[in-house]
Amino acid sequence: MRGNFQGKSTVNVKQIIDQILISGQVSREEYMQLTSAILSDKQITEEDRRQINHIFDYLQASRLKLID
């Protein structure tokens, strides 16, 4: 468990994104946090939204690993 998005600022979204890109893997919790962030439309920048979409694309293309 690397982070907790609920109720936190956009800085945490950036931290989650950075950690995912560095490690090459996404935990189910991080996946849910990013999904929640993008669906809630709360205080995420267009850049964050773009990076989250890239992460989802990388997961679909198996360029990132989903872990439990």
C-alpha positions in Angstrom: 0.0 0.0 0.0 1.8 3.1 -1.2 -0.8 5.9 -0.9 -4.3 6.9 0.0 -6.1 9.3 -2.3 -9.4 9.8 -0.7 -9.7 13.4 0.7 -6.1 14.2 -0.2 -4.7 16.8 -2.6 -3.5 16.3 -6.2 0.1 16.0 -4.9 -0.8 12.4 -3.8 -2.1 11.6 -7.2 1.2 12.7 -8.7 3.1 10.6 -6.1 1.0 7.6 -7.0 1.6 8.1 -10.7 5.4 8.6 -10.2 5.7 5.5 -8.0 3.8 3.4 -10.6 5.9 4.6 -13.5 9.2 4.0 -11.5 8.2 0.6 -10.3 6.5 -0.7 -13.4 3.6 -2.1 -11.4 0.2 -1.0 -10.0 -1.4 -2.4 -6.9 -5.2 -2.9 -7.0 -5.5 -0.2 -4.4 -3.6 2.3 -6.5 -5.7 1.3 -9.5 -8.9 2.0 -7.5 -7.5 5.3 -6.2 -6.6 6.5 -9.8 -10.0 5.3 -11.1 -11.7 7.2 -8.2 -9.6 10.3 -8.9 -10.5 10.4 -12.6 -14.2 9.7 -12.0 -14.7 12.1 -9.1 -13.1 14.9 -11.2 -11.8 16.5 -8.0 -8.8 18.7 -8.2 -6.8 16.8 -10.7 -5.0 18.6 -13.5 -5.3 17.8 -17.2 -1.7 16.5 -16.9 -2.7 14.2 -14.1 -5.7 13.0 -16.1 -3.5 12.4 -19.1 -0.9 10.4 -17.1 -3.7 8.3 -15.4 -5.0 7.5 -18.9 -1.5 6.5 -20.0 -1.3 4.2 -17.0 -4.6 2.5 -17.9 -3.4 2.2 -21.5 -0.1 0.6 -20.3 -2.0 -1.9 -18.2 -4.1 -2.9 -21.1 -1.0 -3.3 -23.2 0.7 -5.3 -20.5 3.4 -2.6 -20.2 2.6 -2.4 -16.4 1.9 -5.2 -14.1 -1.2 -5.3 -11.8 -0.3 -6.7 -8.4 -2.3 -7.6 -5.3 
